């Protein structure tokens, strides 16, 4: 199978360049990157006026499969990923049952083989049942195909358990992805502690609850020499902590999500439960801090934290609705709209945060635009405007606070291993 992509603006996130090039894909690999290629192929795509980049690697996704498939399943999640330009994704373990046994890891991988080709990489539970009490068998989970460990959705409050897990994961070269909120400070609370929680007469989730756990896990990484990755960073002070620890040489990485650089806690007053997410939306000062962290490289990755829920669940009153919002189909457009078109970040830097860096953190051989690299690609128009309409999503879920937003940046093709798995309008 030969595929030729002509006349595209090709993003090279490692070198930080954008070049007008043609790309020849043979079988599942990039075989040529040159101007003016004219070769016999099975298919040719004219990418004039479009950007060609490594496919997005979303390192934080909830596919709800097994057990919660009324919200999403692996098949529909992969379809949503393809529509958003995501070619690889790491799916979290907070399913029902939790992915804490090799059998569950194998189930996820088997289901993924029935999907559209998007790479699905299981993240297994760090503790049995996500209860934070007894460790899982990390070695057995890794042998079954898990690429990382995380109790995401829950915090591992037990510092000794976390320390032991970091030491073991370091020996296995297996990343640990940390949800950082002190449970005792946030349990049952729906929104950020601040002006909005006071207006609603609710107990809030304080920023310090996140920052304490970010500091704890950073200190454990420093003490053990083990790598730690902080999920969905939301506060300016968390960014400052991570920045200082990185300067000290601590092996720490982190991610944020489009909603944390696009929205503030005020969105809860407008949209209620649609804007409920854990950790919560914060203040404008925190938004500025997140963007600063993305610009200077303190924040390594942008992930969607795609968290599907049913319409019935998200139309409940704020305090009784589940937390989370979907993002696979909008993350690239939001990053382009909020970061690229505002001239805060250039294209190679954004793609590095959404493809190359996540792949490197997870040890996935993806996110490269080079000869011999796997041909996982996204082709998009960075300037095309469109209105986010949740009713047109291919995800089972509709729970986004971005419905009705005008965004710029439209995925035209998604390619996995040289095969076109999504084409706009097809």
Secondary structure, 3 states (H helix, E strand, C coil): CEEEEEEEEEEECCCCEEEEEEEEEECCEEEEEECCCCCCCCEEEECCCCEEEECEEEEEEECCCCCCCCCCCHHHHHHHHHHCCEEEEEECCCCCCCCCCHHHHHHHHHHHCCCCCCEEEEEECCEHHHCCCCECCHHHHHHHCCCEECCCCCCCCCHHHHHHHHHHHHHHCCEEEECCCCHHHHCCCCEECCHHHHHCCCCEECHHHHHHHHHHHHHHHHHHCCCEEECCCCCHHHHHHHHHHHHCCCCEEEEECHHHHHCCCCHHHHHHHHHCCCCCCCCHHHHHHHHHHHHHCCCCEECCCEECCCHHHHCCCHHHCCCCECCCCCHHHHHHHHHHCCCCCCHHHHHHHHHHHHHHHHCCCCCCCCCCCECCEEEEEEEEEEECCHHHCCCCCCCCCCCCCEEEEEEEEEEECCEEEEECCC
